[in-house]
Every structure is written in structure tokens, then in C-alpha cells.
Amino acid sequence: MTLTKDTKLADLDKKYPWLLDEVVKLDPAFKVLKTPVGKMLIKKATIEDAGKKSGLGTDAVIKQLDDMIKAHK
């Protein structure tokens, strides 16, 4: 899967169900994704949204997610 700013977090969750547990390591702000409200938000949120919310930036989030996925294989 090629990650872009428009990649939906829900799509990542479907393909890599372990990834949400790992993204909390990027920034504590991602803990919200594991809550009931977060599970609702994840359906529409993109990597760009996550980058803005976390303050890490889109490119940094894409790189770190990609690194996590490659390391998990």
C-alpha cells in the first residue's frame, strides 16, 4: 500500500490492524484513535489530518508509518 496524504486511517487499520497500537509511539495525541470517539473519527480521517492534529506534519507521519510497516514485515 502506498501511503499518501489522502490515505484514510480506516484503510490503514483494515490492512494493518496492529498499526494503531504502534502509532501511539509517534505522538501521545494518537491515543484518541483507540477510544470509541476515535474509532468514529478514523472512518473519515486521512494521514494529512493526523499530521495536522499531532503537530508532526504529514510528511513525517507518512515516513514513520511507512517505516513501521516495513519493520513489521
C-alpha angles and dihedrals in degrees: 000000000000112000119221135164088265096053108123116235088222090060090051090049092052095048097037108026091174092057098083090061089053099046091067085073089063094058133343088233087077091068086088089070090070094055126089090253090048091053088057093047093048091067092071103022122106132201087259090057090050091049092052094045094048096044090230095107129239098270093051092050092049092050094047094046090048091050091050092050093049092047092051094057 
